[in-house]
Amino acid sequence: MTCDAPAPAGAPAEPEWRAHGPKRRSTRALRVRTSAALVAATVLAVLLVPPLVQLDQQAVDLAAKLRPPSWSHPFGTDDVGRDLLLRCVYGLRVSLLVGVAAALTATVVGTAVGAAAGALGGWADRALMRVVDTFSSVPHLLLGIFIVAMFRPGVWPVVISVALTHWLSTARIVRAEVLSLRSRPYIDAAVSGGASRWRVAVRHLLPAVLPQAALAAVLMVPHAMWHESALSFLGLGLPTHTASLGTLIQGARGSLLAGQWWPTLFPGLFLIVPTLAIAGLAGAWRERINPRHRSELML
């Protein structure tokens, strides 16, 4: 029978954070699995439910208005008698479409501007970053309202609005990464070998920054969904009869004041839970591609 010998009196105690390492890893793994399951459920819902169950956006059934959750209507009904569960799924589809499309568009614009600024340097870098600073000085929501006001109500004006107000952080991230890569020995070797700036940017710099740009795009999806919901809540961008999470919450304000909680609670959950799940997966991805950040979190 053996037992661990006590540590010498003068020996330094083992750091407390090391004892919690396995527990932290198991908690992180559970968070990743939960986030992945929620994202998968969200994707399946928005892909499978609309083709299987058609929704009339302008249907009215006043005899069934504001019914509480039941077996026939698990999420209850809204103020004109429409099934709230089905409208939440349709609203999530619209919000997710806007978030993904806006995030991809903003990532393409931000990556192009950031890569050009970092690769060209000099006056081009200063000019492009002054443009970024100019856009950053205007509040996102105010600029988004101004852009949406120039178009007819619809989904794509909201996508354009969100995309044109969310490319700035990606441009800064990509520029900083390109400036860091420019000092690497293999970049100096390529330039010394006669490679042009365009070839160096396309063959060496751009592939190296794509993982960071893709991570920025994933992190931008929840932000874009909230931005779209804010615009829809204000009555901008999407028609009021179109089911989106923002319009559902906006239309349920009167019901909440009257004591009916379900028209506000369930659209809010459909907005909060998927965005937290996407952010959880993006955080795990960031820890994987940035081991230094992960080690700092473990401390």
Short mmCIF file of the C-alpha atoms (twelve columns), coordinates in Angstrom:
data_MODEL
# 
_entry.id   MODEL 
# 
loop_
_atom_site.group_PDB 
_atom_site.id 
_atom_site.type_symbol 
_atom_site.label_atom_id 
_atom_site.label_alt_id 
_atom_site.label_comp_id 
_atom_site.label_asym_id 
_atom_site.label_seq_id 
_atom_site.Cartn_x 
_atom_site.Cartn_y 
_atom_site.Cartn_z 
_atom_site.pdbx_PDB_model_num 
ATOM 1   C CA . MET A 1   0.000   0.000  0.000   1 
ATOM 2   C CA . THR A 2   1.468   3.324  -1.057  1 
ATOM 3   C CA . CYS A 3   0.575   6.888  -0.282  1 
ATOM 4   C CA . ASP A 4   1.729   10.194 -1.621  1 
ATOM 5   C CA . ALA A 5   4.502   11.751 0.386   1 
ATOM 6   C CA . PRO A 6   3.748   15.181 1.790   1 
ATOM 7   C CA . ALA A 7   5.358   18.062 0.022   1 
ATOM 8   C CA . PRO A 8   8.448   19.536 1.698   1 
ATOM 9   C CA . ALA A 9   7.817   22.510 3.883   1 
ATOM 10  C CA . GLY A 10  9.814   24.864 1.691   1 
ATOM 11  C CA . ALA A 11  8.471   23.569 -1.656  1 
ATOM 12  C CA . PRO A 12  6.084   25.881 -3.528  1 
ATOM 13  C CA . ALA A 13  2.468   24.767 -3.542  1 
ATOM 14  C CA . GLU A 14  1.038   23.530 -6.846  1 
ATOM 15  C CA . PRO A 15  -0.974  26.290 -8.526  1 
ATOM 16  C CA . GLU A 16  -4.659  25.963 -7.748  1 
ATOM 17  C CA . TRP A 17  -5.692  26.452 -11.373 1 
ATOM 18  C CA . ARG A 18  -3.946  23.212 -12.398 1 
ATOM 19  C CA . ALA A 19  -6.258  21.200 -10.149 1 
ATOM 20  C CA . HIS A 20  -9.232  22.557 -12.024 1 
ATOM 21  C CA . GLY A 21  -7.809  21.859 -15.503 1 
ATOM 22  C CA . PRO A 22  -9.792  18.641 -16.231 1 
ATOM 23  C CA . LYS A 23  -12.939 20.198 -14.844 1 
ATOM 24  C CA . ARG A 24  -12.485 23.231 -17.078 1 
ATOM 25  C CA . ARG A 25  -11.877 21.030 -20.111 1 
ATOM 26  C CA . SER A 26  -14.990 18.950 -19.423 1 
ATOM 27  C CA . THR A 27  -17.064 22.108 -18.956 1 
ATOM 28  C CA . ARG A 28  -15.742 23.512 -22.231 1 
ATOM 29  C CA . ALA A 29  -16.486 20.246 -24.041 1 
ATOM 30  C CA . LEU A 30  -20.030 20.239 -22.656 1 
ATOM 31  C CA . ARG A 31  -20.510 23.827 -23.780 1 
ATOM 32  C CA . VAL A 32  -19.299 23.001 -27.280 1 
ATOM 33  C CA . ARG A 33  -21.575 19.942 -27.569 1 
ATOM 34  C CA . THR A 34  -24.577 21.890 -26.307 1 
ATOM 35  C CA . SER A 35  -23.886 24.758 -28.693 1 
ATOM 36  C CA . ALA A 36  -23.443 22.368 -31.612 1 
ATOM 37  C CA . ALA A 37  -26.715 20.590 -30.800 1 
ATOM 38  C CA . LEU A 38  -28.611 23.893 -30.592 1 
ATOM 39  C CA . VAL A 39  -27.126 25.152 -33.863 1 
ATOM 40  C CA . ALA A 40  -27.981 21.853 -35.579 1 
ATOM 41  C CA . ALA A 41  -31.551 22.022 -34.265 1 
ATOM 42  C CA . THR A 42  -31.840 25.615 -35.483 1 
ATOM 43  C CA . VAL A 43  -30.589 24.754 -38.971 1 
ATOM 44  C CA . LEU A 44  -32.882 21.721 -39.251 1 
ATOM 45  C CA . ALA A 45  -35.885 23.758 -38.087 1 
ATOM 46  C CA . VAL A 46  -35.393 26.575 -40.589 1 
ATOM 47  C CA . LEU A 47  -34.681 24.125 -43.432 1 
ATOM 48  C CA . LEU A 48  -37.379 21.496 -42.834 1 
ATOM 49  C CA . VAL A 49  -40.344 23.230 -41.200 1 
ATOM 50  C CA . PRO A 50  -41.194 25.898 -43.857 1 
ATOM 51  C CA . PRO A 51  -41.362 23.405 -46.781 1 
ATOM 52  C CA . LEU A 52  -43.473 20.998 -44.719 1 
ATOM 53  C CA . VAL A 53  -45.852 23.491 -43.091 1 
ATOM 54  C CA . GLN A 54  -46.942 26.496 -45.117 1 
ATOM 55  C CA . LEU A 55  -47.680 29.739 -43.286 1 
ATOM 56  C CA . ASP A 56  -50.070 32.407 -44.525 1 
ATOM 57  C CA . GLN A 57  -48.411 35.595 -43.306 1 
ATOM 58  C CA . GLN A 58  -51.664 37.582 -43.466 1 
ATOM 59  C CA . ALA A 59  -54.087 34.972 -42.085 1 
ATOM 60  C CA . VAL A 60  -56.371 36.095 -39.252 1 
ATOM 61  C CA . ASP A 61  -58.340 33.941 -36.781 1 
ATOM 62  C CA . LEU A 62  -59.774 36.251 -34.147 1 
ATOM 63  C CA . ALA A 63  -61.605 33.379 -32.454 1 
ATOM 64  C CA . ALA A 64  -58.218 31.919 -31.438 1 
ATOM 65  C CA . LYS A 65  -56.429 35.146 -30.518 1 
ATOM 66  C CA . LEU A 66  -54.007 35.189 -27.561 1 
ATOM 67  C CA . ARG A 67  -54.578 31.607 -26.475 1 
ATOM 68  C CA . PRO A 68  -52.014 30.437 -23.899 1 
ATOM 69  C CA . PRO A 69  -49.629 27.536 -24.653 1 
ATOM 70  C CA . SER A 70  -51.471 24.211 -25.059 1 
ATOM 71  C CA . TRP A 71  -51.114 20.880 -26.846 1 
ATOM 72  C CA . SER A 72  -52.634 22.290 -30.027 1 
ATOM 73  C CA . HIS A 73  -50.505 25.469 -29.838 1 
ATOM 74  C CA . PRO A 74  -47.317 24.733 -27.832 1 
ATOM 75  C CA . PHE A 75  -46.281 28.409 -27.855 1 
ATOM 76  C CA . GLY A 76  -49.810 29.819 -27.821 1 
ATOM 77  C CA . THR A 77  -51.228 32.212 -30.417 1 
ATOM 78  C CA . ASP A 78  -50.608 35.862 -31.185 1 
ATOM 79  C CA . ASP A 79  -53.011 38.816 -31.137 1 
ATOM 80  C CA . VAL A 80  -54.708 37.753 -34.391 1 
ATOM 81  C CA . GLY A 81  -54.896 34.012 -33.704 1 
ATOM 82  C CA . ARG A 82  -51.831 32.742 -35.586 1 
ATOM 83  C CA . ASP A 83  -49.776 29.854 -34.201 1 
ATOM 84  C CA . LEU A 84  -46.783 31.378 -32.441 1 
ATOM 85  C CA . LEU A 85  -44.478 28.361 -32.761 1 
ATOM 86  C CA . LEU A 86  -44.756 28.339 -36.537 1 
ATOM 87  C CA . ARG A 87  -44.293 32.096 -36.739 1 
ATOM 88  C CA . CYS A 88  -41.219 31.882 -34.503 1 
ATOM 89  C CA . VAL A 89  -39.647 29.300 -36.834 1 
ATOM 90  C CA . TYR A 90  -40.405 31.454 -39.876 1 
ATOM 91  C CA . GLY A 91  -39.084 34.511 -38.044 1 
ATOM 92  C CA . LEU A 92  -35.904 32.666 -37.087 1 
ATOM 93  C CA . ARG A 93  -35.413 31.719 -40.743 1 
ATOM 94  C CA . VAL A 94  -35.614 35.361 -41.804 1 
ATOM 95  C CA . SER A 95  -33.328 36.574 -38.999 1 
ATOM 96  C CA . LEU A 96  -30.793 33.815 -39.680 1 
ATOM 97  C CA . LEU A 97  -30.857 34.536 -43.422 1 
ATOM 98  C CA . VAL A 98  -30.205 38.208 -42.764 1 
ATOM 99  C CA . GLY A 99  -27.461 37.399 -40.252 1 
ATOM 100 C CA . VAL A 100 -25.596 34.935 -42.480 1 
ATOM 101 C CA . ALA A 101 -25.917 37.001 -45.673 1 
ATOM 102 C CA . ALA A 102 -24.891 40.210 -43.913 1 
ATOM 103 C CA . ALA A 103 -21.978 38.520 -42.141 1 
ATOM 104 C CA . LEU A 104 -20.637 37.027 -45.386 1 
ATOM 105 C CA . THR A 105 -20.976 40.337 -47.256 1 
ATOM 106 C CA . ALA A 106 -19.356 42.307 -44.443 1 
ATOM 107 C CA . THR A 107 -16.514 39.776 -44.207 1 
ATOM 108 C CA . VAL A 108 -15.772 40.005 -47.939 1 
ATOM 109 C CA . VAL A 109 -15.734 43.819 -47.828 1 
ATOM 110 C CA . GLY A 110 -13.722 43.977 -44.609 1 
ATOM 111 C CA . THR A 111 -11.200 41.373 -45.790 1 
ATOM 112 C CA . ALA A 112 -10.656 43.199 -49.085 1 
ATOM 113 C CA . VAL A 113 -10.173 46.576 -47.403 1 
ATOM 114 C CA . GLY A 114 -7.980  45.237 -44.589 1 
ATOM 115 C CA . ALA A 115 -5.804  43.141 -46.901 1 
ATOM 116 C CA . ALA A 116 -5.355  46.040 -49.323 1 
ATOM 117 C CA . ALA A 117 -4.445  48.448 -46.520 1 
ATOM 118 C CA . GLY A 118 -1.959  46.054 -44.929 1 
ATOM 119 C CA . ALA A 119 -0.365  44.886 -48.186 1 
ATOM 120 C CA . LEU A 120 -0.050  48.270 -49.890 1 
ATOM 121 C CA . GLY A 121 0.994   50.324 -46.873 1 
ATOM 122 C CA . GLY A 122 1.960   53.976 -47.152 1 
ATOM 123 C CA . TRP A 123 -0.627  56.481 -48.276 1 
ATOM 124 C CA . ALA A 124 -3.081  53.752 -49.364 1 
ATOM 125 C CA . ASP A 125 -3.056  52.275 -45.859 1 
ATOM 126 C CA . ARG A 126 -3.606  55.690 -44.272 1 
ATOM 127 C CA . ALA A 127 -6.436  56.579 -46.679 1 
ATOM 128 C CA . LEU A 128 -8.287  53.289 -46.230 1 
ATOM 129 C CA . MET A 129 -8.006  53.380 -42.445 1 
ATOM 130 C CA . ARG A 130 -9.302  56.953 -42.375 1 
ATOM 131 C CA . VAL A 131 -12.364 55.671 -44.253 1 
ATOM 132 C CA . VAL A 132 -12.748 52.973 -41.603 1 
ATOM 133 C CA . ASP A 133 -12.429 55.565 -38.834 1 
ATOM 134 C CA . THR A 134 -15.038 57.773 -40.541 1 
ATOM 135 C CA . PHE A 135 -17.581 54.946 -40.687 1 
ATOM 136 C CA . SER A 136 -16.748 53.964 -37.090 1 
ATOM 137 C CA . SER A 137 -17.509 57.470 -35.843 1 
ATOM 138 C CA . VAL A 138 -21.177 57.094 -36.829 1 
ATOM 139 C CA . PRO A 139 -23.365 54.883 -34.561 1 
ATOM 140 C CA . HIS A 140 -24.203 51.590 -36.288 1 
ATOM 141 C CA . LEU A 141 -27.919 51.800 -35.664 1 
ATOM 142 C CA . LEU A 142 -28.188 55.383 -36.911 1 
ATOM 143 C CA . LEU A 143 -26.240 54.578 -40.071 1 
ATOM 144 C CA . GLY A 144 -28.315 51.419 -40.579 1 
ATOM 145 C CA . ILE A 145 -31.563 53.383 -40.320 1 
ATOM 146 C CA . PHE A 146 -30.275 55.875 -42.888 1 
ATOM 147 C CA . ILE A 147 -29.344 53.098 -45.341 1 
ATOM 148 C CA . VAL A 148 -32.643 51.218 -44.930 1 
ATOM 149 C CA . ALA A 149 -34.600 54.433 -45.505 1 
ATOM 150 C CA . MET A 150 -33.196 54.659 -49.050 1 
ATOM 151 C CA . PHE A 151 -34.824 51.360 -50.134 1 
ATOM 152 C CA . ARG A 152 -38.269 49.828 -50.216 1 
ATOM 153 C CA . PRO A 153 -39.133 47.556 -47.281 1 
ATOM 154 C CA . GLY A 154 -37.716 44.067 -47.698 1 
ATOM 155 C CA . VAL A 155 -35.119 41.562 -46.547 1 
ATOM 156 C CA . TRP A 156 -32.259 42.593 -48.807 1 
ATOM 157 C CA . PRO A 157 -32.218 46.282 -47.817 1 
ATOM 158 C CA . VAL A 158 -31.768 45.083 -44.233 1 
ATOM 159 C CA . VAL A 159 -28.938 42.767 -45.354 1 
ATOM 160 C CA . ILE A 160 -27.212 45.662 -47.135 1 
ATOM 161 C CA . SER A 161 -27.701 47.917 -44.129 1 
ATOM 162 C CA . VAL A 162 -26.262 45.433 -41.657 1 
ATOM 163 C CA . ALA A 163 -23.383 44.474 -43.960 1 
ATOM 164 C CA . LEU A 164 -22.318 48.068 -44.614 1 
ATOM 165 C CA . THR A 165 -22.197 48.814 -40.873 1 
ATOM 166 C CA . HIS A 166 -20.348 45.678 -39.721 1 
ATOM 167 C CA . TRP A 167 -17.293 45.301 -41.995 1 
ATOM 168 C CA . LEU A 168 -15.127 47.695 -39.985 1 
ATOM 169 C CA . SER A 169 -13.941 45.279 -37.282 1 
ATOM 170 C CA . THR A 170 -13.048 42.657 -39.909 1 
ATOM 171 C CA . ALA A 171 -11.008 45.228 -41.831 1 
ATOM 172 C CA . ARG A 172 -9.025  46.114 -38.708 1 
ATOM 173 C CA . ILE A 173 -8.441  42.449 -37.797 1 
ATOM 174 C CA . VAL A 174 -7.269  41.526 -41.305 1 
ATOM 175 C CA . ARG A 175 -5.033  44.603 -41.580 1 
ATOM 176 C CA . ALA A 176 -3.347  43.822 -38.250 1 
ATOM 177 C CA . GLU A 177 -2.803  40.203 -39.318 1 
ATOM 178 C CA . VAL A 178 -1.348  41.261 -42.689 1 
ATOM 179 C CA . LEU A 179 1.021   43.739 -41.014 1 
ATOM 180 C CA . SER A 180 2.192   40.933 -38.733 1 
ATOM 181 C CA . LEU A 181 2.717   38.560 -41.664 1 
ATOM 182 C CA . ARG A 182 4.694   41.107 -43.671 1 
ATOM 183 C CA . SER A 183 7.587   40.774 -41.203 1 
ATOM 184 C CA . ARG A 184 7.850   36.990 -41.605 1 
ATOM 185 C CA . PRO A 185 10.996  35.583 -43.270 1 
ATOM 186 C CA . TYR A 186 9.131   33.767 -46.048 1 
ATOM 187 C CA . ILE A 187 7.483   37.021 -47.113 1 
ATOM 188 C CA . ASP A 188 10.915  38.692 -47.297 1 
ATOM 189 C CA . ALA A 189 12.173  35.724 -49.323 1 
ATOM 190 C CA . ALA A 190 9.258   36.012 -51.765 1 
ATOM 191 C CA . VAL A 191 9.850   39.758 -52.228 1 
ATOM 192 C CA . SER A 192 13.602  39.217 -52.655 1 
ATOM 193 C CA . GLY A 193 12.851  36.577 -55.280 1 
ATOM 194 C CA . GLY A 194 11.073  39.163 -57.418 1 
ATOM 195 C CA . ALA A 195 7.419   38.431 -56.526 1 
ATOM 196 C CA . SER A 196 5.093   41.377 -57.052 1 
ATOM 197 C CA . ARG A 197 2.915   42.806 -54.288 1 
ATOM 198 C CA . TRP A 198 -0.163  41.320 -55.933 1 
ATOM 199 C CA . ARG A 199 1.380   37.840 -56.041 1 
ATOM 200 C CA . VAL A 200 2.565   38.072 -52.432 1 
ATOM 201 C CA . ALA A 201 -0.886  39.213 -51.303 1 
ATOM 202 C CA . VAL A 202 -2.787  36.527 -53.227 1 
ATOM 203 C CA . ARG A 203 -0.411  33.590 -52.708 1 
ATOM 204 C CA . HIS A 204 0.838   34.234 -49.168 1 
ATOM 205 C CA . LEU A 205 -1.007  36.940 -47.219 1 
ATOM 206 C CA . LEU A 206 -4.628  36.250 -48.131 1 
ATOM 207 C CA . PRO A 207 -4.598  32.474 -47.424 1 
ATOM 208 C CA . ALA A 208 -2.970  33.152 -44.054 1 
ATOM 209 C CA . VAL A 209 -5.694  35.583 -42.932 1 
ATOM 210 C CA . LEU A 210 -8.656  33.519 -44.149 1 
ATOM 211 C CA . PRO A 211 -9.062  31.584 -40.837 1 
ATOM 212 C CA . GLN A 212 -9.267  34.862 -38.902 1 
ATOM 213 C CA . ALA A 213 -11.686 36.305 -41.452 1 
ATOM 214 C CA . ALA A 214 -13.882 33.191 -41.303 1 
ATOM 215 C CA . LEU A 215 -13.930 33.385 -37.495 1 
ATOM 216 C CA . ALA A 216 -14.912 37.056 -37.712 1 
ATOM 217 C CA . ALA A 217 -17.770 36.088 -40.043 1 
ATOM 218 C CA . VAL A 218 -19.106 33.471 -37.607 1 
ATOM 219 C CA . LEU A 219 -18.859 35.891 -34.689 1 
ATOM 220 C CA . MET A 220 -20.671 38.504 -36.758 1 
ATOM 221 C CA . VAL A 221 -23.755 36.332 -37.388 1 
ATOM 222 C CA . PRO A 222 -25.255 36.782 -33.872 1 
ATOM 223 C CA . HIS A 223 -24.468 40.505 -33.961 1 
ATOM 224 C CA . ALA A 224 -26.156 40.851 -37.350 1 
ATOM 225 C CA . MET A 225 -29.223 38.941 -36.123 1 
ATOM 226 C CA . TRP A 226 -29.598 41.318 -33.180 1 
ATOM 227 C CA . HIS A 227 -29.096 44.314 -35.459 1 
ATOM 228 C CA . GLU A 228 -31.803 43.073 -37.820 1 
ATOM 229 C CA . SER A 229 -34.137 42.463 -34.881 1 
ATOM 230 C CA . ALA A 230 -33.522 46.003 -33.641 1 
ATOM 231 C CA . LEU A 231 -34.375 47.472 -37.058 1 
ATOM 232 C CA . SER A 232 -37.488 45.289 -37.326 1 
ATOM 233 C CA . PHE A 233 -38.530 46.209 -33.796 1 
ATOM 234 C CA . LEU A 234 -38.361 49.862 -34.810 1 
ATOM 235 C CA . GLY A 235 -40.622 49.104 -37.795 1 
ATOM 236 C CA . LEU A 236 -37.877 49.591 -40.405 1 
ATOM 237 C CA . GLY A 237 -36.761 47.345 -43.228 1 
ATOM 238 C CA . LEU A 238 -39.256 44.462 -43.122 1 
ATOM 239 C CA . PRO A 239 -43.031 44.778 -43.630 1 
ATOM 240 C CA . THR A 240 -44.990 44.414 -40.399 1 
ATOM 241 C CA . HIS A 241 -46.801 41.281 -41.593 1 
ATOM 242 C CA . THR A 242 -43.515 39.469 -42.370 1 
ATOM 243 C CA . ALA A 243 -42.539 37.089 -39.604 1 
ATOM 244 C CA . SER A 244 -39.142 37.997 -38.177 1 
ATOM 245 C CA . LEU A 245 -38.097 37.848 -34.561 1 
ATOM 246 C CA . GLY A 246 -37.944 41.625 -34.337 1 
ATOM 247 C CA . THR A 247 -41.421 42.145 -35.787 1 
ATOM 248 C CA . LEU A 248 -42.842 39.409 -33.521 1 
ATOM 249 C CA . ILE A 249 -41.461 41.090 -30.410 1 
ATOM 250 C CA . GLN A 250 -42.593 44.500 -31.630 1 
ATOM 251 C CA . GLY A 251 -46.132 43.253 -32.257 1 
ATOM 252 C CA . ALA A 252 -46.328 41.648 -28.799 1 
ATOM 253 C CA . ARG A 253 -45.723 44.813 -26.765 1 
ATOM 254 C CA . GLY A 254 -49.412 45.458 -26.195 1 
ATOM 255 C CA . SER A 255 -50.032 41.831 -25.213 1 
ATOM 256 C CA . LEU A 256 -47.251 41.982 -22.632 1 
ATOM 257 C CA . LEU A 257 -48.795 45.038 -20.993 1 
ATOM 258 C CA . ALA A 258 -52.125 43.170 -20.855 1 
ATOM 259 C CA . GLY A 259 -50.538 40.200 -19.053 1 
ATOM 260 C CA . GLN A 260 -50.035 37.790 -21.962 1 
ATOM 261 C CA . TRP A 261 -46.346 36.851 -21.627 1 
ATOM 262 C CA . TRP A 262 -45.976 34.150 -24.309 1 
ATOM 263 C CA . PRO A 263 -46.042 36.372 -27.449 1 
ATOM 264 C CA . THR A 264 -42.912 38.126 -26.131 1 
ATOM 265 C CA . LEU A 265 -41.097 35.307 -24.323 1 
ATOM 266 C CA . PHE A 266 -40.847 32.716 -27.089 1 
ATOM 267 C CA . PRO A 267 -39.625 35.029 -29.908 1 
ATOM 268 C CA . GLY A 268 -37.075 36.388 -27.433 1 
ATOM 269 C CA . LEU A 269 -35.861 32.872 -26.644 1 
ATOM 270 C CA . PHE A 270 -35.657 32.063 -30.362 1 
ATOM 271 C CA . LEU A 271 -33.365 35.069 -30.693 1 
ATOM 272 C CA . ILE A 272 -31.239 34.586 -27.576 1 
ATOM 273 C CA . VAL A 273 -30.615 30.815 -27.631 1 
ATOM 274 C CA . PRO A 274 -29.337 30.457 -31.248 1 
ATOM 275 C CA . THR A 275 -27.119 33.526 -30.956 1 
ATOM 276 C CA . LEU A 276 -25.569 32.203 -27.737 1 
ATOM 277 C CA . ALA A 277 -25.057 28.798 -29.376 1 
ATOM 278 C CA . ILE A 278 -23.321 30.321 -32.415 1 
ATOM 279 C CA . ALA A 279 -21.176 32.480 -30.148 1 
ATOM 280 C CA . GLY A 280 -20.241 29.390 -28.109 1 
ATOM 281 C CA . LEU A 281 -19.066 27.502 -31.192 1 
ATOM 282 C CA . ALA A 282 -17.166 30.552 -32.422 1 
ATOM 283 C CA . GLY A 283 -15.445 30.864 -29.051 1 
ATOM 284 C CA . ALA A 284 -14.328 27.229 -29.201 1 
ATOM 285 C CA . TRP A 285 -13.043 27.788 -32.740 1 
ATOM 286 C CA . ARG A 286 -11.108 30.858 -31.573 1 
ATOM 287 C CA . GLU A 287 -9.460  28.841 -28.805 1 
ATOM 288 C CA . ARG A 288 -8.466  26.170 -31.329 1 
ATOM 289 C CA . ILE A 289 -6.839  28.488 -33.878 1 
ATOM 290 C CA . ASN A 290 -5.280  30.672 -31.168 1 
ATOM 291 C CA . PRO A 291 -3.610  28.377 -28.593 1 
ATOM 292 C CA . ARG A 292 -2.086  31.325 -26.747 1 
ATOM 293 C CA . HIS A 293 -5.538  32.769 -26.087 1 
ATOM 294 C CA . ARG A 294 -6.685  29.345 -24.889 1 
ATOM 295 C CA . SER A 295 -3.767  29.031 -22.465 1 
ATOM 296 C CA . GLU A 296 -4.509  32.471 -21.066 1 
ATOM 297 C CA . LEU A 297 -8.133  31.419 -20.477 1 
ATOM 298 C CA . MET A 298 -6.921  28.325 -18.596 1 
ATOM 299 C CA . LEU A 299 -4.974  30.558 -16.199 1 
# 
